[in-house]
Amino acid sequence: MLAIAQLSTGSRVPLVADALSLLLVRNPGAAFSVGSGSAWVFTVIGVLTAAVMIGVAVRLRGIRWGIALGLILGGAVGNLADRLLKPPSFGQGHVTDFIAYGNLFVGNVADILIVSGVLLCLIFLFSGHKPRLHPSLNADPNRG
């Protein structure tokens, strides 16, 4: 909301020389504006991602994986909110991006959360820290 209120579309505000700046962009696609004509697909992916993260989170044991999955869930829900509530229409809204990384790409805080969560998951997996889950609520109580 602050980016929309304070930035003008297309006007770059340098933060760290040319390496990092603020630049308001409405992104109809995914990273690097891939799939710009299929915003509804990203809405479906966002809903599915949030559902899976919540499903895993309710069974998760341990704070380390909870933080990683919480970051991914927070980012997915942040971008999903834009897809659902922003113009041009419900489910096809454009994501508000405003953090420009040089001339490479423009992202937002939700993107940072998603990437951070995925990186943490990879670090945990490659360092041998597998997620621990509570037994399924549907498990047979007679099984040992």
Backbone bond lengths (Angstrom), bond angles and torsions (degrees), N, CA, C in turn:
res aa  C-N    CA-C-N  psi(-1)  N-CA   C-N-CA  omega(-1)  CA-C   N-CA-C  phi
1 M - - - 1.448 - - 1.528 110.74 -
2 L 1.322 115.09 -37.72 1.458 119.10 179.64 1.531 111.41 -66.34
3 A 1.318 116.76 -40.06 1.463 120.32 178.49 1.524 110.59 -62.15
4 I 1.322 116.90 -43.34 1.465 120.79 179.81 1.522 110.89 -65.36
5 A 1.334 116.76 -39.24 1.462 120.91 -178.04 1.528 112.89 -72.99
6 Q 1.338 117.54 -32.29 1.458 120.05 -171.17 1.526 115.70 -106.56
7 L 1.333 117.72 -17.30 1.467 120.15 -175.49 1.523 111.27 -109.08
8 S 1.314 115.62 148.76 1.464 121.94 174.70 1.520 108.13 -100.77
9 T 1.322 116.73 136.69 1.452 121.06 179.52 1.525 110.43 -55.91
10 G 1.333 115.61 128.05 1.461 121.28 176.64 1.515 114.97 85.36
11 S 1.326 119.27 -8.25 1.455 122.15 -179.57 1.526 109.53 -97.02
12 R 1.318 117.06 118.08 1.471 123.18 -175.48 1.526 110.30 -89.37
13 V 1.346 115.72 133.23 1.461 122.27 176.30 1.531 107.13 -114.90
14 P 1.339 118.42 106.59 1.465 120.75 -177.60 1.531 111.83 -66.24
15 L 1.333 115.51 137.82 1.466 121.63 174.56 1.515 110.31 -111.33
16 V 1.344 116.45 -49.74 1.462 122.88 177.57 1.523 106.80 -127.39
17 A 1.332 114.88 85.13 1.465 122.08 -176.77 1.528 109.58 48.17
18 D 1.342 116.78 -129.77 1.465 120.22 178.79 1.524 111.93 -94.84
19 A 1.331 117.07 -3.97 1.468 120.85 -174.79 1.523 113.34 -75.95
20 L 1.325 117.33 -34.09 1.460 121.52 -177.40 1.513 108.82 -143.99
21 S 1.320 115.67 127.94 1.456 119.33 -179.80 1.520 110.29 -151.54
22 L 1.306 115.67 171.60 1.459 122.09 175.53 1.523 108.12 -101.08
23 L 1.321 116.05 131.64 1.455 122.01 -178.44 1.519 107.82 -152.09
24 L 1.309 117.51 112.28 1.459 122.26 -177.40 1.525 111.08 -75.84
25 V 1.338 115.26 122.69 1.460 122.37 -179.45 1.525 107.85 -137.65
26 R 1.328 117.16 138.29 1.464 122.11 172.81 1.528 106.47 -99.95
27 N 1.335 116.59 114.27 1.461 121.53 -173.01 1.531 110.30 -103.63
28 P 1.338 118.00 112.83 1.459 121.10 178.95 1.529 113.24 -81.09
29 G 1.331 117.19 -10.79 1.464 120.36 -176.06 1.513 112.52 -114.35
30 A 1.324 114.48 -151.42 1.465 121.38 178.17 1.524 107.71 -99.76
31 A 1.332 116.82 -155.62 1.457 120.55 178.65 1.522 109.85 -54.85
32 F 1.327 115.38 139.14 1.468 122.59 -178.95 1.532 112.01 60.00
33 S 1.344 116.69 24.11 1.476 124.02 179.94 1.525 113.37 60.06
34 V 1.325 117.03 24.16 1.463 121.21 176.58 1.527 108.51 -65.31
35 G 1.309 116.78 136.22 1.462 121.13 177.63 1.512 113.75 73.08
36 S 1.312 117.17 35.07 1.464 121.23 -175.96 1.524 113.69 -56.90
37 G 1.302 118.40 -28.71 1.459 120.56 -179.03 1.517 113.92 -88.88
38 S 1.316 117.81 5.10 1.472 120.87 -175.42 1.523 111.91 -128.37
39 A 1.325 117.05 49.36 1.466 120.95 -177.67 1.523 111.52 -58.18
40 W 1.321 117.53 -34.52 1.472 120.18 -178.61 1.527 111.68 -62.16
41 V 1.351 117.44 -31.74 1.468 121.08 178.40 1.524 109.52 -62.81
42 F 1.330 117.42 -41.59 1.452 120.96 -179.80 1.524 111.34 -70.69
43 T 1.318 116.87 -28.59 1.466 120.21 174.22 1.523 109.46 -65.55
44 V 1.318 117.55 -45.83 1.469 121.63 178.59 1.529 110.14 -62.38
45 I 1.328 117.10 -43.89 1.474 120.97 178.43 1.525 110.15 -61.38
46 G 1.319 117.35 -41.19 1.468 121.26 178.61 1.518 112.28 -63.19
47 V 1.319 117.00 -42.61 1.473 121.03 178.61 1.528 109.50 -64.56
48 L 1.323 117.30 -45.86 1.468 120.74 179.92 1.530 111.74 -63.85
49 T 1.328 117.04 -41.94 1.460 121.03 178.37 1.523 110.55 -61.00
50 A 1.332 116.82 -46.60 1.462 120.51 179.48 1.526 110.76 -62.08
51 A 1.323 117.45 -42.04 1.468 121.02 -179.92 1.532 111.26 -63.54
52 V 1.325 116.73 -44.14 1.468 120.44 179.67 1.528 110.00 -64.98
53 M 1.332 117.70 -44.84 1.464 120.98 -179.71 1.530 110.98 -61.00
54 I 1.315 117.55 -41.56 1.469 120.96 178.49 1.519 109.84 -66.97
55 G 1.333 117.25 -42.71 1.461 121.33 178.64 1.515 112.73 -59.93
56 V 1.306 116.83 -40.59 1.467 120.80 178.38 1.533 110.07 -74.09
57 A 1.319 116.33 -40.36 1.468 120.55 -175.62 1.530 112.52 -61.18
58 V 1.325 117.77 -36.39 1.467 119.08 -178.93 1.524 111.81 -69.65
59 R 1.316 118.15 -18.42 1.469 122.06 178.85 1.526 112.73 -104.01
60 L 1.298 117.61 -5.06 1.454 122.96 -172.52 1.525 112.13 -75.52
61 R 1.326 114.93 140.80 1.460 122.02 173.88 1.522 107.52 -120.59
62 G 1.299 117.23 130.99 1.460 121.13 177.85 1.512 112.04 107.85
63 I 1.317 114.64 138.58 1.462 120.16 -174.47 1.527 113.27 -76.06
64 R 1.323 117.32 -32.35 1.468 120.49 -174.86 1.527 110.94 -59.58
65 W 1.335 117.52 -49.68 1.465 120.41 179.57 1.528 110.83 -72.33
66 G 1.323 116.24 -30.20 1.465 119.32 176.92 1.513 112.01 -62.07
67 I 1.317 116.60 -41.24 1.466 120.54 177.85 1.524 110.70 -65.20
68 A 1.330 116.85 -47.10 1.471 120.45 -178.57 1.528 111.26 -60.56
69 L 1.330 116.18 -48.32 1.467 119.02 -179.17 1.521 111.53 -70.54
70 G 1.334 116.84 -31.42 1.467 120.24 175.68 1.517 112.11 -63.80
71 L 1.321 116.70 -38.10 1.471 120.42 176.42 1.528 110.67 -63.00
72 I 1.324 115.99 -45.80 1.471 119.88 179.68 1.524 110.02 -63.48
73 L 1.328 116.96 -45.19 1.467 120.67 179.73 1.524 111.03 -61.85
74 G 1.331 117.18 -44.76 1.465 120.50 179.45 1.518 111.89 -60.03
75 G 1.320 116.57 -43.93 1.465 120.05 178.59 1.516 112.47 -66.22
76 A 1.333 116.12 -42.64 1.471 119.89 179.65 1.522 110.86 -62.77
77 V 1.321 116.84 -42.59 1.468 120.35 180.00 1.528 110.71 -68.27
78 G 1.336 117.02 -37.22 1.465 119.88 177.36 1.513 112.42 -60.44
79 N 1.329 116.98 -49.09 1.466 119.96 177.84 1.524 111.47 -68.47
80 L 1.328 116.87 -35.10 1.467 120.75 178.48 1.525 110.80 -63.39
81 A 1.315 117.51 -38.84 1.469 120.38 177.98 1.528 110.65 -58.72
82 D 1.337 116.94 -42.25 1.464 119.71 176.56 1.528 110.28 -63.37
83 R 1.319 117.38 -44.09 1.474 121.00 -179.22 1.529 111.33 -60.64
84 L 1.320 116.05 -38.32 1.473 119.87 -176.73 1.524 112.87 -81.43
85 L 1.320 117.72 -37.10 1.463 120.42 -167.33 1.520 116.47 -108.95
86 K 1.318 118.11 -14.83 1.464 120.13 -176.64 1.527 111.51 -94.63
87 P 1.345 116.39 158.86 1.461 119.90 176.15 1.525 110.37 -62.83
88 P 1.320 119.87 155.03 1.457 125.28 16.39 1.531 114.91 -86.87
89 S 1.346 119.11 -22.81 1.464 118.96 -179.80 1.526 110.40 -160.41
90 F 1.331 115.63 165.17 1.458 121.87 -179.96 1.531 109.95 -57.08
91 G 1.317 115.88 129.36 1.462 120.96 178.78 1.509 114.61 82.05
92 Q 1.320 117.14 -9.89 1.463 120.76 -179.76 1.525 111.49 -128.95
93 G 1.338 115.40 21.55 1.454 120.31 -178.85 1.520 112.54 -65.74
94 H 1.313 114.88 154.90 1.455 121.55 178.81 1.529 109.11 -90.12
95 V 1.321 116.24 135.35 1.463 121.96 178.70 1.531 108.67 -75.25
96 T 1.331 115.77 137.67 1.460 120.87 178.56 1.526 109.18 -86.20
97 D 1.320 116.45 112.10 1.462 123.10 176.39 1.520 107.91 -107.97
98 F 1.335 116.54 144.46 1.465 118.65 -176.33 1.524 114.54 -152.18
99 I 1.328 118.74 0.36 1.464 121.06 178.62 1.524 107.41 -107.71
100 A 1.339 115.61 108.30 1.469 121.08 -177.54 1.522 109.62 -94.77
101 Y 1.324 114.99 125.43 1.462 122.36 177.74 1.518 107.63 -99.73
102 G 1.325 115.69 88.14 1.454 121.18 -174.58 1.514 109.19 58.01
103 N 1.322 115.95 -133.63 1.458 120.79 175.02 1.522 110.70 -106.63
104 L 1.344 116.98 17.15 1.462 121.24 -177.49 1.524 112.38 -78.14
105 F 1.325 116.33 -56.94 1.466 120.42 -179.89 1.516 109.68 -164.58
106 V 1.338 114.89 167.33 1.456 122.27 177.35 1.524 107.19 -120.99
107 G 1.322 116.88 131.54 1.461 121.51 -178.53 1.514 110.94 -132.92
108 N 1.332 115.25 -164.03 1.457 121.01 179.68 1.528 109.43 -143.72
109 V 1.315 117.19 -177.55 1.459 121.73 -178.61 1.529 110.48 -65.14
110 A 1.319 117.87 -37.48 1.470 121.07 178.65 1.526 110.55 -59.16
111 D 1.313 117.13 -40.60 1.467 120.86 178.00 1.527 111.19 -62.49
112 I 1.327 116.57 -40.83 1.463 121.25 178.21 1.530 109.96 -61.94
113 L 1.336 116.73 -42.52 1.461 120.67 179.47 1.529 111.17 -62.79
114 I 1.322 116.67 -45.49 1.467 120.93 -178.96 1.533 110.41 -61.87
115 V 1.317 116.69 -49.49 1.466 120.54 -178.64 1.527 110.43 -62.83
116 S 1.324 117.73 -42.03 1.471 121.12 178.82 1.519 110.99 -62.30
117 G 1.337 117.10 -44.15 1.458 120.96 179.27 1.518 112.68 -63.65
118 V 1.315 116.91 -42.68 1.471 120.93 178.49 1.528 110.35 -65.24
119 L 1.336 117.39 -42.64 1.464 120.21 177.90 1.528 111.13 -61.48
120 L 1.338 117.43 -42.71 1.463 120.16 176.78 1.529 111.14 -60.63
121 C 1.329 117.12 -43.79 1.471 120.65 178.20 1.524 110.55 -58.51
122 L 1.320 116.87 -44.33 1.462 120.50 179.65 1.521 111.50 -64.83
123 I 1.320 116.89 -42.20 1.467 120.50 177.52 1.521 110.12 -60.81
124 F 1.329 117.23 -45.31 1.462 120.90 -179.54 1.523 110.95 -63.05
125 L 1.325 116.57 -44.47 1.464 119.91 -179.03 1.521 111.87 -63.98
126 F 1.339 116.48 -45.91 1.457 119.74 -177.21 1.526 113.01 -74.37
127 S 1.325 117.28 -16.41 1.467 119.52 176.55 1.531 111.38 -97.57
128 G 1.329 116.26 8.46 1.459 120.69 174.01 1.519 115.92 85.40
129 H 1.308 118.32 10.46 1.463 121.57 178.63 1.526 109.81 -93.77
130 K 1.310 115.82 90.11 1.462 120.90 -179.38 1.533 109.34 -78.55
131 P 1.317 117.34 148.75 1.471 119.03 178.14 1.533 110.82 -68.78
132 R 1.323 116.19 141.71 1.463 121.25 175.50 1.516 107.42 -106.94
133 L 1.329 114.90 130.67 1.459 120.31 -178.75 1.518 110.38 -116.31
134 H 1.328 116.18 145.02 1.455 120.84 170.89 1.516 107.51 -63.68
135 P 1.315 117.28 151.64 1.469 118.98 175.80 1.530 109.68 -57.35
136 S 1.306 114.90 147.67 1.460 120.36 -179.19 1.516 110.53 -59.35
137 L 1.313 115.12 144.12 1.468 120.00 176.68 1.513 111.33 -66.07
138 N 1.334 116.86 -19.90 1.464 121.28 -179.06 1.521 112.39 -95.49
139 A 1.322 116.82 5.95 1.464 119.69 -176.44 1.521 110.49 -65.70
140 D 1.314 116.13 148.45 1.448 122.59 178.61 1.534 107.91 -71.60
141 P 1.363 119.13 119.57 1.449 120.79 -178.02 1.530 113.34 -66.90
142 N 1.336 118.24 -15.78 1.458 121.36 -179.83 1.519 112.96 -86.74
143 R 1.361 116.24 -9.77 1.468 119.55 178.65 1.519 108.78 -81.65
144 G 1.293 115.78 141.40 1.444 120.97 -177.62 1.450 112.03 -87.20
